[in-house]
């Protein structure tokens, strides 16, 4: 039996159970939308992040923004570089830093995958929600993500 001080309320328990269902069932469905092209979802996310920054990302900033260790990011980047989707460049500001830039092939792959991925996201996550519920969900998830430092946004500064 769990001590009362550690117990969740009924609504907290429902929310946690639903979130686990999304993570364990919904996220693998999204993963399948890119898996057919030999990518993992995190690699798709990395390509998306690189696509919005013409001048690329410092690898350390990208690791921080995606909550990845340097070694995990390096492994994922090596695969994307080997496949011609990403090009590493030395930083013009700091010779010790590396900048990752999406290549035309990476951008083309992203554009090819995006419609199916977004369709799967709509079907998996939003099909049973109306516009107001979607807005509320976005607000709640943003609050949670910001509270744990998981915004997947470019670091300030």
Secondary structure, 3 states (H helix, E strand, C coil): CCCHHHCCCHHHHHHHHHHHHHHHHHHHHHHHHHHCCCCCHHHHHHHHHHHCCCCCEEHHHHHHHCCCCHHHHHHHHHHHHHCCCEEEEECCCCCCCEEEEECHHHHHHHHHHHHHHHHHHHHHHHCCCCHHHHHHHHHHHHHHHHHCCCCCCCCCC
